[in-house]
Amino acid sequence: MEGRQEYAFNLIVRKYGERLYRLVRKMTSSHSQADDVLQDTFLKVWKYLPDFREESGLYTWMYRIAVNETITALRRERLRSAFSLSDKNGKAALTLAADPYFCGDDVQRRLYGAVAKLPPKQRAVFTLKYFEGLKYEEIAFVLGGTVGSLKASYHHAYTKICRSMEEDAV
C-alpha cells in the first residue's frame, strides 16, 4: 500500500507543484525561500492527505496549505529581521534584484519589492486577489476572515504598494 501512496503523491507533486510554486514565489522574496515553503507545503500535504475530506477540491486544499505555510514563513522572517540591525525593507528589494530566476522589468521589480514590504496577511490577500485573480469569497476560504475585512486588507495593501512604487520611482 505504501508504494501506491508514494506513487499517488508523486503524481500530485508533478501536477500541482509548478502552480503552487508560482503562487508561493509571488509572496516570498527569493527562489530559495519559495522552494523551502513549497517543500514544507508538500510535507503537510503528505502528512494530512489521508485526512482530506473532499469538502473542497484537492488543489484548493493544497492552495490553502501553501498560503498558510507562506504566511508562517514570512512571519518567521519578519521576527528574525526585527531582531537584526539590517534594513529589512531594502533587503527584500536587494534579494529580488540578485535573484537569477527573476526575469521582469524595472516596474515589475518595483512592484514585487513593494509587495515584499507588506505584512504577511496583506501580502497574502494582495497576491491572491491581484496576481491569482481570486474572488474575495475564495480568499476568505483560503485565509479565513470575512469578505469585508479582506477588502479592507486589500485596500490597505494597494495603498501601501502605490506609495512605495511612487517613492521608488523618484
DSSP file (Angstrom, degrees, kcal/mol; ACC not computed):
  #  RESIDUE AA STRUCTURE BP1 BP2  ACC     N-H-->O    O-->H-N    N-H-->O    O-->H-N    TCO  KAPPA ALPHA  PHI   PSI    X-CA   Y-CA   Z-CA
    1    1 A M     >        0   0    0      0, 0.0     4,-2.0     0, 0.0     3,-0.2   0.000 360.0 360.0 360.0 -36.9    0.0    0.0    0.0
    2    2 A E  H  >  +     0   0    0      1,-0.2     4,-2.3     2,-0.2     5,-0.2   0.878 360.0  53.9 -58.9 -39.9    2.9    2.4    0.8
    3    3 A G  H  > S+     0   0    0      1,-0.2     4,-2.2     2,-0.2    -1,-0.2   0.873 107.3  50.6 -62.7 -38.7    4.1    2.2   -2.8
    4    4 A R  H  > S+     0   0    0     -3,-0.2     4,-2.5     2,-0.2    -1,-0.2   0.885 109.6  50.8 -67.0 -38.8    0.7    3.2   -4.1
    5    5 A Q  H  X S+     0   0    0     -4,-2.0     4,-2.7     2,-0.2    -2,-0.2   0.916 111.2  47.8 -65.1 -43.0    0.6    6.2   -1.8
    6    6 A E  H  X S+     0   0    0     -4,-2.3     4,-2.6     2,-0.2    -2,-0.2   0.908 111.5  50.6 -64.3 -41.0    4.0    7.4   -2.8
    7    7 A Y  H  X S+     0   0    0     -4,-2.2     4,-1.9     2,-0.2    -2,-0.2   0.930 112.4  46.7 -61.4 -46.0    3.1    7.0   -6.5
    8    8 A A  H  X S+     0   0    0     -4,-2.5     4,-2.1     1,-0.2    -2,-0.2   0.905 112.2  50.7 -62.8 -42.3   -0.1    9.0   -6.0
    9    9 A F  H  X S+     0   0    0     -4,-2.7     4,-2.5     1,-0.2    -2,-0.2   0.911 108.0  52.3 -63.5 -42.0    1.8   11.7   -4.0
   10   10 A N  H  X S+     0   0    0     -4,-2.6     4,-2.3     1,-0.2    -1,-0.2   0.871 107.9  52.1 -62.1 -36.7    4.4   11.9   -6.8
   11   11 A L  H  X S+     0   0    0     -4,-1.9     4,-2.6     2,-0.2    -1,-0.2   0.911 109.1  50.1 -63.7 -42.0    1.6   12.5   -9.3
   12   12 A I  H  X S+     0   0    0     -4,-2.1     4,-2.8     2,-0.2     5,-0.4   0.926 110.4  49.5 -61.6 -45.5    0.2   15.2   -7.2
   13   13 A V  H  X S+     0   0    0     -4,-2.5     4,-2.2     1,-0.2     5,-0.3   0.921 113.6  46.1 -61.3 -44.5    3.6   16.9   -6.9
   14   14 A R  H  < S+     0   0    0     -4,-2.3     4,-0.4     1,-0.2    -1,-0.2   0.899 116.9  44.2 -65.1 -39.8    4.1   16.7  -10.7
   15   15 A K  H  < S+     0   0    0     -4,-2.6     4,-0.2    -5,-0.2    -2,-0.2   0.890 130.6  19.2 -74.0 -39.2    0.6   18.0  -11.4
   16   16 A Y  H  X S+     0   0    0     -4,-2.8     4,-2.5    -5,-0.2     5,-0.3   0.535  97.2  91.9-112.0  -9.3    0.4   20.9   -8.9
   17   17 A G  H  X S+     0   0    0     -4,-2.2     4,-2.5    -5,-0.4     5,-0.1   0.897  89.4  45.8 -57.7 -46.0    4.0   21.7   -8.0
   18   18 A E  H  > S+     0   0    0     -4,-0.4     4,-2.4    -5,-0.3    -1,-0.2   0.915 113.6  48.7 -66.9 -42.8    4.6   24.3  -10.6
   19   19 A R  H  > S+     0   0    0     -4,-0.2     4,-1.8     1,-0.2    -1,-0.2   0.916 114.3  46.1 -63.0 -43.0    1.3   26.1  -10.0
   20   20 A L  H  X S+     0   0    0     -4,-2.5     4,-2.7     2,-0.2     5,-0.2   0.886 110.1  54.5 -67.4 -38.1    1.9   26.1   -6.2
   21   21 A Y  H  X S+     0   0    0     -4,-2.5     4,-3.2    -5,-0.3     5,-0.2   0.939 107.0  50.5 -60.0 -46.0    5.5   27.3   -6.7
   22   22 A R  H  X S+     0   0    0     -4,-2.4     4,-1.6     1,-0.2    -1,-0.2   0.903 111.8  48.4 -60.3 -41.1    4.3   30.3   -8.8
   23   23 A L  H  X S+     0   0    0     -4,-1.8     4,-0.7     2,-0.2     3,-0.2   0.956 115.7  42.6 -61.6 -51.2    1.8   31.2   -6.0
   24   24 A V  H >X S+     0   0    0     -4,-2.7     4,-1.3     1,-0.2     3,-1.0   0.885 110.2  57.2 -65.0 -39.7    4.4   30.9   -3.3
   25   25 A R  H 3< S+     0   0    0     -4,-3.2    -1,-0.2     1,-0.3    -2,-0.2   0.843 101.4  56.5 -62.8 -34.4    7.1   32.7   -5.3
   26   26 A K  H 3< S+     0   0    0     -4,-1.6    -1,-0.3    -3,-0.2    -2,-0.2   0.753 112.1  43.1 -68.2 -22.6    4.9   35.8   -5.7
   27   27 A M  H << S+     0   0    0     -3,-1.0    -1,-0.2    -4,-0.7    -2,-0.2   0.636 108.0  66.7 -97.3 -16.5    4.6   36.1   -2.0
   28   28 A T  S  < S-     0   0    0     -4,-1.3    88,-0.1    -3,-0.2     3,-0.1  -0.540  76.0-128.9-105.4 170.4    8.2   35.4   -1.0
   29   29 A S  S    S+     0   0    0     -2,-0.2     2,-0.3     1,-0.1    70,-0.1   0.494  82.9  28.7 -99.3  -3.1   11.3   37.4   -1.6
   30   30 A S  S  > S-     0   0    0      1,-0.1     4,-2.1    71,-0.0     5,-0.1  -0.995  70.2-119.1-154.5 159.8   13.5   34.7   -3.1
   31   31 A H  H  > S+     0   0    0     -2,-0.3     4,-2.5     1,-0.2     5,-0.2   0.903 115.0  51.4 -62.5 -43.6   13.6   31.5   -5.1
   32   32 A S  H  > S+     0   0    0      1,-0.2     4,-2.2     2,-0.2    -1,-0.2   0.880 109.3  49.8 -66.9 -36.4   15.2   29.6   -2.2
   33   33 A Q  H  > S+     0   0    0      2,-0.2     4,-2.5     1,-0.2    -1,-0.2   0.907 110.8  50.3 -66.8 -40.1   12.6   30.8    0.3
   34   34 A A  H  X S+     0   0    0     -4,-2.1     4,-2.6     2,-0.2    -2,-0.2   0.908 109.9  50.7 -63.0 -41.6    9.8   29.7   -2.2
   35   35 A D  H  X S+     0   0    0     -4,-2.5     4,-2.4     2,-0.2    -2,-0.2   0.916 110.5  49.4 -61.4 -43.2   11.4   26.3   -2.5
   36   36 A D  H  X S+     0   0    0     -4,-2.2     4,-2.3     2,-0.2    -2,-0.2   0.923 112.8  46.6 -61.7 -44.7   11.6   25.9    1.3
   37   37 A V  H  X S+     0   0    0     -4,-2.5     4,-2.5     1,-0.2    -2,-0.2   0.907 111.6  51.3 -65.2 -41.1    7.9   26.9    1.6
   38   38 A L  H  X S+     0   0    0     -4,-2.6     4,-2.6     2,-0.2    -1,-0.2   0.898 109.2  50.7 -63.6 -39.9    6.9   24.6   -1.2
   39   39 A Q  H  X S+     0   0    0     -4,-2.4     4,-2.0     2,-0.2    -2,-0.2   0.931 111.3  47.9 -62.7 -45.4    8.8   21.7    0.5
   40   40 A D  H  X S+     0   0    0     -4,-2.3     4,-2.0     1,-0.2    -2,-0.2   0.885 110.6  53.7 -61.0 -38.7    7.0   22.4    3.8
   41   41 A T  H  X S+     0   0    0     -4,-2.5     4,-2.5     1,-0.2    -2,-0.2   0.944 109.9  45.1 -61.0 -49.3    3.7   22.6    1.9
   42   42 A F  H  X S+     0   0    0     -4,-2.6     4,-2.5     1,-0.2    -1,-0.2   0.806 108.6  57.3 -70.3 -27.5    4.2   19.2    0.3
   43   43 A L  H  X S+     0   0    0     -4,-2.0     4,-2.3     2,-0.2    -1,-0.2   0.920 110.7  44.2 -63.8 -42.1    5.3   17.7    3.7
   44   44 A K  H  X S+     0   0    0     -4,-2.0     4,-2.8     2,-0.2    -2,-0.2   0.896 111.6  53.0 -68.8 -39.5    2.0   18.8    5.1
   45   45 A V  H  X S+     0   0    0     -4,-2.5     4,-1.4     1,-0.2    -2,-0.2   0.942 111.6  46.5 -59.0 -46.6    0.1   17.6    2.1
   46   46 A W  H  < S+     0   0    0     -4,-2.5     3,-0.2     1,-0.2    -2,-0.2   0.920 114.6  47.4 -60.8 -44.4    1.7   14.1    2.5
   47   47 A K  H  < S+     0   0    0     -4,-2.3    -2,-0.2     1,-0.2    -1,-0.2   0.896 123.0  31.8 -64.8 -42.1    1.0   14.1    6.3
   48   48 A Y  H >X S+     0   0    0     -4,-2.8     3,-1.2     1,-0.2     4,-0.5   0.401  87.0 100.4-103.0   2.8   -2.6   15.1    6.0
   49   49 A L  G >< S+     0   0    0     -4,-1.4     3,-1.4     1,-0.3    -1,-0.2   0.883  80.6  56.3 -57.0 -39.8   -3.6   13.6    2.7
   50   50 A P  G 34 S+     0   0    0      0, 0.0    -1,-0.3     0, 0.0    -2,-0.1   0.789 107.2  51.2 -62.8 -23.1   -5.3   10.6    4.4
   51   51 A D  G <4 S+     0   0    0     -3,-1.2    -2,-0.2    -4,-0.1     2,-0.2   0.497  77.6 125.4 -90.2  -4.3   -7.5   13.1    6.3
   52   52 A F    <<  -     0   0    0     -3,-1.4     6,-0.0    -4,-0.5    -3,-0.0  -0.393  40.7-170.2 -61.1 122.5   -8.5   15.0    3.1
   53   53 A R        -     0   0    0     -2,-0.2    -1,-0.2     0, 0.0    -4,-0.0   0.360  33.4-122.3-101.7   4.4  -12.3   15.0    3.3
   54   54 A E        +     0   0    0      1,-0.1     4,-0.1     3,-0.0    -2,-0.1   0.783  68.0 136.4  59.8  29.4  -13.1   16.3   -0.2
   55   55 A E  S    S+     0   0    0      2,-0.1     2,-0.3     3,-0.0    -1,-0.1   0.702  80.9  15.0 -74.0 -19.3  -15.1   19.3    1.1
   56   56 A S  S    S-     0   0    0      1,-0.0     2,-0.1     2,-0.0    -2,-0.0  -0.829 106.4 -72.5-137.2 177.2  -13.2   21.3   -1.5
   57   57 A G     >  -     0   0    0     -2,-0.3     4,-2.3     1,-0.1     5,-0.2  -0.374  43.6-115.1 -70.7 156.4  -11.1   20.4   -4.5
   58   58 A L  H  > S+     0   0    0      1,-0.2     4,-2.4     2,-0.2     5,-0.2   0.914 116.6  49.3 -58.8 -44.9   -7.7   18.9   -3.9
   59   59 A Y  H  > S+     0   0    0      1,-0.2     4,-2.9     2,-0.2    -1,-0.2   0.912 109.6  51.5 -64.0 -40.9   -5.9   21.9   -5.4
   60   60 A T  H  > S+     0   0    0      2,-0.2     4,-2.1     1,-0.2    -1,-0.2   0.904 110.3  49.6 -61.4 -41.1   -7.9   24.3   -3.3
   61   61 A W  H  X S+     0   0    0     -4,-2.3     4,-1.8     2,-0.2    -1,-0.2   0.920 114.3  43.9 -63.0 -45.4   -7.0   22.4   -0.2
   62   62 A M  H  X S+     0   0    0     -4,-2.4     4,-2.9     2,-0.2    -2,-0.2   0.869 109.7  57.5 -68.3 -36.3   -3.3   22.4   -1.2
   63   63 A Y  H  X S+     0   0    0     -4,-2.9     4,-2.6     1,-0.2    -2,-0.2   0.916 106.2  49.6 -57.2 -45.8   -3.5   26.1   -2.1
   64   64 A R  H  X S+     0   0    0     -4,-2.1     4,-2.4     2,-0.2    -1,-0.2   0.910 111.2  48.4 -62.3 -43.7   -4.7   26.8    1.4
   65   65 A I  H  X S+     0   0    0     -4,-1.8     4,-2.7     2,-0.2    -2,-0.2   0.927 111.7  50.3 -61.8 -44.8   -1.9   24.9    2.9
   66   66 A A  H  X S+     0   0    0     -4,-2.9     4,-2.3     2,-0.2    -2,-0.2   0.913 111.4  47.4 -62.0 -44.1    0.6   26.7    0.7
   67   67 A V  H  X S+     0   0    0     -4,-2.6     4,-2.6     2,-0.2    -1,-0.2   0.928 113.6  47.7 -64.2 -44.3   -0.7   30.1    1.6
   68   68 A N  H  X S+     0   0    0     -4,-2.4     4,-2.3     1,-0.2    -2,-0.2   0.895 112.0  49.5 -65.3 -39.3   -0.7   29.3    5.3
   69   69 A E  H  X S+     0   0    0     -4,-2.7     4,-2.4     2,-0.2    -1,-0.2   0.886 111.4  50.4 -64.8 -38.0    2.9   27.9    5.1
   70   70 A T  H  X S+     0   0    0     -4,-2.3     4,-2.7    -5,-0.2    -2,-0.2   0.931 109.9  49.2 -65.8 -45.4    4.0   31.1    3.2
   71   71 A I  H  X S+     0   0    0     -4,-2.6     4,-2.4     1,-0.2    -2,-0.2   0.916 111.2  50.5 -60.0 -43.0    2.4   33.3    5.8
   72   72 A T  H  X S+     0   0    0     -4,-2.3     4,-2.3     1,-0.2    -1,-0.2   0.925 111.7  47.5 -60.6 -45.0    4.1   31.3    8.6
   73   73 A A  H  X S+     0   0    0     -4,-2.4     4,-2.5     1,-0.2    -2,-0.2   0.896 111.6  50.5 -64.4 -40.2    7.5   31.6    6.8
   74   74 A L  H  X S+     0   0    0     -4,-2.7     4,-2.6     2,-0.2    -1,-0.2   0.890 110.2  49.8 -66.0 -39.1    7.0   35.4    6.3
   75   75 A R  H  X S+     0   0    0     -4,-2.4     4,-2.4     2,-0.2    -2,-0.2   0.911 110.8  49.7 -65.2 -41.7    6.2   35.9    9.9
   76   76 A R  H  X S+     0   0    0     -4,-2.3     4,-2.5     2,-0.2    -2,-0.2   0.930 112.6  47.8 -60.5 -44.8    9.3   33.9   11.0
   77   77 A E  H  X S+     0   0    0     -4,-2.5     4,-2.7     1,-0.2    -2,-0.2   0.907 111.0  50.8 -62.9 -41.9   11.4   36.0    8.6
   78   78 A R  H  X S+     0   0    0     -4,-2.6     4,-1.8     2,-0.2    -1,-0.2   0.893 110.5  49.5 -64.0 -40.2    9.8   39.3    9.9
   79   79 A L  H  X S+     0   0    0     -4,-2.4     4,-1.0     2,-0.2    -2,-0.2   0.923 111.8  48.6 -63.9 -44.4   10.6   38.2   13.5
   80   80 A R  H >< S+     0   0    0     -4,-2.5     3,-0.7     1,-0.2     4,-0.3   0.929 113.4  46.5 -61.1 -44.5   14.2   37.4   12.6
   81   81 A S  H >< S+     0   0    0     -4,-2.7     3,-0.9     1,-0.2    -1,-0.2   0.789 103.2  63.5 -72.1 -24.9   14.7   40.7   10.8
   82   82 A A  H 3< S+     0   0    0     -4,-1.8    -1,-0.2     1,-0.2    -2,-0.2   0.806 106.0  46.2 -65.8 -27.3   13.1   42.6   13.7
   83   83 A F  T << S+     0   0    0     -4,-1.0     2,-0.2    -3,-0.7    -1,-0.2   0.418 102.9  79.1 -96.0   1.2   15.9   41.4   15.9
   84   84 A S  S <  S-     0   0    0     -3,-0.9     4,-0.1    -4,-0.3    -3,-0.0  -0.676  78.1-131.7-103.1 164.7   18.6   42.3   13.4
   85   85 A L  S    S+     0   0    0     -2,-0.2    -1,-0.1     2,-0.1    -4,-0.1   0.365  71.1 110.9 -94.0   4.5   20.0   45.7   12.7
   86   86 A S  S    S-     0   0    0     -5,-0.1     2,-1.0     1,-0.1    -2,-0.1  -0.318  82.3 -99.0 -80.2 164.0   19.7   45.4    8.9
   87   87 A D     >  -     0   0    0      1,-0.2     4,-1.8     2,-0.1    -1,-0.1  -0.718  36.1-169.0 -81.2 101.9   17.3   47.3    6.7
   88   88 A K  H  > S+     0   0    0     -2,-1.0     4,-1.2     1,-0.2    -1,-0.2   0.832  82.2  49.7 -68.7 -32.7   14.5   44.8    6.3
   89   89 A N  H  > S+     0   0    0      1,-0.2     4,-1.2     2,-0.2    -1,-0.2   0.909 113.4  45.6 -72.0 -41.2   12.7   46.7    3.5
   90   90 A G  H  > S+     0   0    0      1,-0.2     4,-2.3     2,-0.2    -2,-0.2   0.817 105.4  63.2 -68.6 -30.0   15.9   47.2    1.5
   91   91 A K  H  X S+     0   0    0     -4,-1.8     4,-2.6     1,-0.2    -1,-0.2   0.896 100.2  51.6 -62.5 -41.7   16.8   43.6    2.0
   92   92 A A  H  X S+     0   0    0     -4,-1.2     4,-2.1     1,-0.2    -1,-0.2   0.912 111.3  47.2 -63.2 -42.3   13.7   42.3    0.1
   93   93 A A  H  X S+     0   0    0     -4,-1.2     4,-2.4     2,-0.2    -1,-0.2   0.902 113.1  48.5 -66.9 -40.6   14.5   44.5   -2.9
   94   94 A L  H  X S+     0   0    0     -4,-2.3     4,-1.8     2,-0.2    -2,-0.2   0.897 110.2  52.1 -66.5 -39.8   18.2   43.5   -2.9
   95   95 A T  H  X S+     0   0    0     -4,-2.6     4,-0.7     1,-0.2    -2,-0.2   0.926 111.7  46.5 -61.1 -44.4   17.3   39.8   -2.7
   96   96 A L  H >< S+     0   0    0     -4,-2.1     3,-0.9     1,-0.2    -2,-0.2   0.908 110.4  52.6 -64.7 -42.6   14.9   40.2   -5.7
   97   97 A A  H 3< S+     0   0    0     -4,-2.4    -1,-0.2     1,-0.2    -2,-0.2   0.835 112.8  45.2 -63.3 -32.1   17.5   42.2   -7.7
   98   98 A A  H 3< S+     0   0    0     -4,-1.8    -1,-0.2    -5,-0.1    -2,-0.2   0.528  84.9 112.4 -89.2  -6.3   20.0   39.4   -7.1
   99   99 A D    X<  -     0   0    0     -3,-0.9     3,-1.3    -4,-0.7    -3,-0.0  -0.554  54.5-158.2 -73.2 116.1   17.6   36.5   -7.9
  100  100 A P  T 3  S+     0   0    0      0, 0.0    -1,-0.2     0, 0.0    -4,-0.0   0.671  90.0  60.4 -69.0 -14.6   18.8   34.9  -11.2
  101  101 A Y  T 3  S+     0   0    0      2,-0.0     2,-0.5    -3,-0.0    -2,-0.1   0.579  81.7  95.5 -88.8  -9.9   15.2   33.4  -11.6
  102  102 A F    <   +     0   0    0     -3,-1.3     7,-0.0    -6,-0.2   -71,-0.0  -0.704  42.9 169.1 -83.9 126.6   13.6   36.9  -11.8
  103  103 A C        +     0   0    0     -2,-0.5    -1,-0.1     2,-0.0     2,-0.1   0.043  32.7 118.6-127.1  26.9   13.1   38.0  -15.4
  104  104 A G        -     0   0    0      1,-0.1     2,-0.1     2,-0.1    -2,-0.0  -0.328  61.5-107.0 -89.0 173.5   10.9   41.0  -15.0
  105  105 A D     >  -     0   0    0     -2,-0.1     4,-2.4     1,-0.0     5,-0.2  -0.198  45.7 -83.8 -87.7-173.9   11.4   44.6  -16.0
  106  106 A D  H  > S+     0   0    0      1,-0.2     4,-2.5     2,-0.2     5,-0.2   0.872 127.8  51.8 -62.9 -39.5   12.0   47.6  -13.6
  107  107 A V  H  > S+     0   0    0      2,-0.2     4,-2.6     1,-0.2    -1,-0.2   0.926 111.7  46.8 -64.7 -43.7    8.3   48.2  -13.0
  108  108 A Q  H  > S+     0   0    0      2,-0.2     4,-3.0     1,-0.2     5,-0.3   0.903 111.0  52.5 -63.5 -40.2    7.8   44.5  -12.1
  109  109 A R  H  X S+     0   0    0     -4,-2.4     4,-2.2     1,-0.2    -2,-0.2   0.916 111.4  46.2 -61.9 -43.0   10.8   44.6   -9.8
  110  110 A R  H  X S+     0   0    0     -4,-2.5     4,-2.4     2,-0.2    -2,-0.2   0.897 112.7  51.1 -67.1 -38.8    9.5   47.6   -8.0
  111  111 A L  H  X S+     0   0    0     -4,-2.6     4,-2.6     2,-0.2    -2,-0.2   0.958 112.9  44.0 -62.2 -50.8    6.0   46.0   -7.7
  112  112 A Y  H  X S+     0   0    0     -4,-3.0     4,-2.2     1,-0.2    -1,-0.2   0.869 113.0  52.9 -64.4 -35.3    7.4   42.8   -6.3
  113  113 A G  H  X S+     0   0    0     -4,-2.2     4,-0.7    -5,-0.3    -1,-0.2   0.900 110.4  47.4 -64.1 -39.8    9.7   44.8   -4.0
  114  114 A A  H >< S+     0   0    0     -4,-2.4     3,-0.7     1,-0.2     4,-0.4   0.895 111.4  50.4 -67.9 -40.0    6.7   46.8   -2.7
  115  115 A V  H >< S+     0   0    0     -4,-2.6     3,-1.4     1,-0.2    -2,-0.2   0.890 104.8  58.5 -63.8 -38.3    4.7   43.6   -2.2
  116  116 A A  H 3< S+     0   0    0     -4,-2.2    -1,-0.2     1,-0.3    -2,-0.2   0.737  99.7  58.5 -64.5 -22.1    7.6   42.2   -0.3
  117  117 A K  T << S+     0   0    0     -4,-0.7    -1,-0.3    -3,-0.7    -2,-0.2   0.612  86.4 101.6 -82.0 -12.4    7.4   45.1    2.2
  118  118 A L  S <  S-     0   0    0     -3,-1.4    39,-0.0    -4,-0.4    -3,-0.0  -0.325  85.7 -98.3 -71.4 152.2    3.8   44.3    3.1
  119  119 A P     >  -     0   0    0      0, 0.0     4,-2.7     0, 0.0     5,-0.2  -0.373  45.0-103.3 -61.3 152.9    2.8   42.5    6.3
  120  120 A P  H  > S+     0   0    0      0, 0.0     4,-2.3     0, 0.0     5,-0.2   0.853 118.5  47.8 -52.3 -45.3    2.3   38.8    5.7
  121  121 A K  H  > S+     0   0    0      2,-0.2     4,-2.5     1,-0.2     5,-0.2   0.924 114.7  45.7 -65.9 -43.6   -1.5   38.8    5.8
  122  122 A Q  H  > S+     0   0    0      1,-0.2     4,-2.8     2,-0.2     5,-0.2   0.890 111.8  53.2 -65.3 -37.9   -1.8   41.8    3.5
  123  123 A R  H  X S+     0   0    0     -4,-2.7     4,-2.5     2,-0.2    -2,-0.2   0.910 110.2  47.7 -62.3 -41.9    0.8   40.3    1.2
  124  124 A A  H  X S+     0   0    0     -4,-2.3     4,-2.6    -5,-0.2     5,-0.2   0.938 113.3  46.7 -65.3 -47.0   -1.3   37.1    1.0
  125  125 A V  H  X S+     0   0    0     -4,-2.5     4,-2.3     1,-0.2     5,-0.3   0.936 114.8  47.1 -61.6 -46.6   -4.6   39.0    0.3
  126  126 A F  H  X>S+     0   0    0     -4,-2.8     4,-3.1     1,-0.2     5,-0.7   0.925 113.3  48.2 -61.9 -45.0   -2.9   41.1   -2.4
  127  127 A T  I  X>S+     0   0    0     -4,-2.5     5,-2.0    -5,-0.2     4,-0.9   0.920 113.3  46.6 -62.4 -45.1   -1.3   38.2   -4.1
  128  128 A L  I  <5S+     0   0    0     -4,-2.6     6,-2.5    -5,-0.2    -1,-0.2   0.882 122.0  36.1 -67.2 -37.1   -4.4   36.1   -4.1
  129  129 A K  I  X5S+     0   0    0     -4,-2.3     4,-0.6    -5,-0.2    -2,-0.2   0.955 127.3  31.6 -80.0 -53.2   -6.6   38.9   -5.4
  130  130 A Y  I  <5S+     0   0    0     -4,-3.1    -3,-0.2    -5,-0.3    -2,-0.1   0.952 132.0  25.5 -75.7 -51.9   -4.2   40.8   -7.8
  131  131 A F  I  <<S+     0   0    0     -4,-0.9    -3,-0.2    -5,-0.7    -4,-0.1   0.882 131.5  35.6 -83.6 -39.5   -2.0   38.0   -9.1
  132  132 A E  T  4<S-     0   0    0     -5,-2.0    -3,-0.2     2,-0.1    -4,-0.2   0.653  94.5-135.8 -92.5 -16.3   -4.2   35.0   -8.8
  133  133 A G     <  +     0   0    0     -4,-0.6    -4,-0.2    -6,-0.3    -3,-0.1   0.743  42.6 163.1  71.2  23.9   -7.5   36.7   -9.6
  134  134 A L        -     0   0    0     -6,-2.5    -1,-0.2     1,-0.1     2,-0.2  -0.416  38.6-117.3 -74.6 152.1   -9.4   35.0   -6.8
  135  135 A K     >  -     0   0    0     -2,-0.1     4,-2.3     1,-0.1     3,-0.4  -0.494  29.0-109.0 -80.5 158.5  -12.7   36.4   -5.6
  136  136 A Y  H  > S+     0   0    0      1,-0.2     4,-2.5     2,-0.2     5,-0.1   0.848 119.9  56.7 -59.7 -34.1  -13.0   37.6   -2.0
  137  137 A E  H  > S+     0   0    0      2,-0.2     4,-1.5     1,-0.2    -1,-0.2   0.892 108.7  46.8 -63.7 -39.1  -15.2   34.6   -1.1
  138  138 A E  H  > S+     0   0    0     -3,-0.4     4,-2.1     2,-0.2    -2,-0.2   0.891 111.3  50.8 -69.6 -39.4  -12.4   32.3   -2.4
  139  139 A I  H  X>S+     0   0    0     -4,-2.3     4,-3.4     1,-0.2     5,-0.5   0.895 106.7  55.3 -63.9 -39.1   -9.8   34.2   -0.5
  140  140 A A  H  X5S+     0   0    0     -4,-2.5     4,-1.9     1,-0.2    -1,-0.2   0.879 107.7  49.7 -61.1 -37.6  -12.0   34.0    2.7
  141  141 A F  H  <5S+     0   0    0     -4,-1.5    -1,-0.2     2,-0.2    -2,-0.2   0.916 116.5  41.5 -65.7 -42.1  -12.0   30.2    2.2
  142  142 A V  H  <5S+     0   0    0     -4,-2.1    -2,-0.2     1,-0.1    -3,-0.2   0.933 132.7  19.7 -72.2 -46.7   -8.2   30.1    1.9
  143  143 A L  H  <5S-     0   0    0     -4,-3.4    -3,-0.2     1,-0.2    -2,-0.2   0.679  99.4-130.4 -98.9 -20.3   -7.2   32.6    4.6
  144  144 A G     << +     0   0    0     -4,-1.9    -1,-0.2    -5,-0.5     2,-0.1  -0.238  58.8  96.7  84.0 173.1  -10.3   32.8    6.8
  145  145 A G  S    S-     0   0    0     -2,-0.1     2,-0.2    -4,-0.1    -1,-0.2  -0.300  76.1 -60.8  96.3 175.1  -11.9   36.1    7.8
  146  146 A T     >  -     0   0    0      1,-0.1     4,-2.0    -2,-0.1     5,-0.2  -0.580  38.3-117.6 -96.4 159.8  -14.8   38.0    6.4
  147  147 A V  H  > S+     0   0    0      1,-0.2     4,-2.4    -2,-0.2     5,-0.2   0.906 115.9  53.9 -60.3 -42.1  -15.1   39.4    2.9
  148  148 A G  H  > S+     0   0    0      1,-0.2     4,-2.1     2,-0.2    -1,-0.2   0.910 108.9  46.9 -60.7 -43.9  -15.3   42.9    4.4
  149  149 A S  H  > S+     0   0    0      1,-0.2     4,-2.2     2,-0.2    -1,-0.2   0.859 112.2  51.3 -67.8 -33.8  -12.0   42.5    6.3
  150  150 A L  H  X S+     0   0    0     -4,-2.0     4,-2.6     2,-0.2    -2,-0.2   0.882 108.2  51.4 -70.1 -37.9  -10.3   41.1    3.2
  151  151 A K  H  X S+     0   0    0     -4,-2.4     4,-2.4     2,-0.2    -2,-0.2   0.914 111.4  48.0 -62.8 -42.0  -11.5   44.0    1.1
  152  152 A A  H  X S+     0   0    0     -4,-2.1     4,-2.5     2,-0.2    -2,-0.2   0.912 111.5  50.3 -63.7 -42.5  -10.0   46.4    3.7
  153  153 A S  H  X S+     0   0    0     -4,-2.2     4,-2.5     1,-0.2    -2,-0.2   0.916 111.3  48.4 -61.4 -44.2   -6.8   44.4    3.8
  154  154 A Y  H  X S+     0   0    0     -4,-2.6     4,-3.0     2,-0.2    -2,-0.2   0.918 110.7  51.0 -63.1 -43.6   -6.5   44.6    0.0
  155  155 A H  H  X S+     0   0    0     -4,-2.4     4,-2.4     2,-0.2    -2,-0.2   0.920 111.6  47.0 -61.3 -44.5   -7.2   48.3    0.0
  156  156 A H  H  X S+     0   0    0     -4,-2.5     4,-2.3     2,-0.2    -1,-0.2   0.914 113.8  48.4 -63.3 -42.1   -4.5   49.0    2.6
  157  157 A A  H  X S+     0   0    0     -4,-2.5     4,-2.6     2,-0.2    -2,-0.2   0.933 111.4  49.8 -62.6 -46.0   -2.1   46.8    0.7
  158  158 A Y  H  X S+     0   0    0     -4,-3.0     4,-2.6     1,-0.2    -2,-0.2   0.915 111.1  49.3 -59.3 -45.1   -2.9   48.5   -2.6
  159  159 A T  H  X S+     0   0    0     -4,-2.4     4,-2.3     1,-0.2    -1,-0.2   0.919 112.2  47.9 -61.7 -45.0   -2.4   51.9   -1.0
  160  160 A K  H  X S+     0   0    0     -4,-2.3     4,-2.6     2,-0.2    -1,-0.2   0.894 111.8  50.0 -64.1 -40.3    1.0   50.9    0.5
  161  161 A I  H  X S+     0   0    0     -4,-2.6     4,-2.7     2,-0.2     5,-0.2   0.929 110.6  49.1 -65.8 -44.8    2.2   49.4   -2.8
  162  162 A C  H  X S+     0   0    0     -4,-2.6     4,-2.2     1,-0.2    -2,-0.2   0.929 113.4  47.3 -59.1 -45.6    1.2   52.6   -4.7
  163  163 A R  H  X S+     0   0    0     -4,-2.3     4,-2.2     1,-0.2    -2,-0.2   0.920 113.1  48.3 -62.0 -44.9    3.0   54.8   -2.2
  164  164 A S  H  X S+     0   0    0     -4,-2.6     4,-2.2     1,-0.2    -2,-0.2   0.897 111.6  49.0 -64.7 -40.7    6.1   52.5   -2.2
  165  165 A M  H  X S+     0   0    0     -4,-2.7     4,-1.5     2,-0.2    -1,-0.2   0.867 110.1  51.6 -68.9 -35.3    6.3   52.5   -6.0
  166  166 A E  H  X S+     0   0    0     -4,-2.2     4,-0.9    -5,-0.2    -1,-0.2   0.912 111.2  47.8 -64.4 -41.9    5.9   56.2   -6.2
  167  167 A E  H >< S+     0   0    0     -4,-2.2     3,-0.5     1,-0.2    -2,-0.2   0.897 112.3  49.3 -65.0 -40.4    8.8   56.6   -3.7
  168  168 A D  H 3< S+     0   0    0     -4,-2.2    -1,-0.2     1,-0.2    -2,-0.2   0.772 105.0  58.9 -70.8 -25.8   11.0   54.2   -5.7
  169  169 A A  H 3<        0   0    0     -4,-1.5    -1,-0.2     1,-0.2    -2,-0.2   0.744 360.0 360.0 -75.5 -22.3   10.3   55.9   -9.0
  170  170 A V    <<        0   0    0     -4,-0.9    -1,-0.2    -3,-0.5    -2,-0.2   0.478 360.0 360.0 -78.7 360.0   11.7   59.2   -7.7
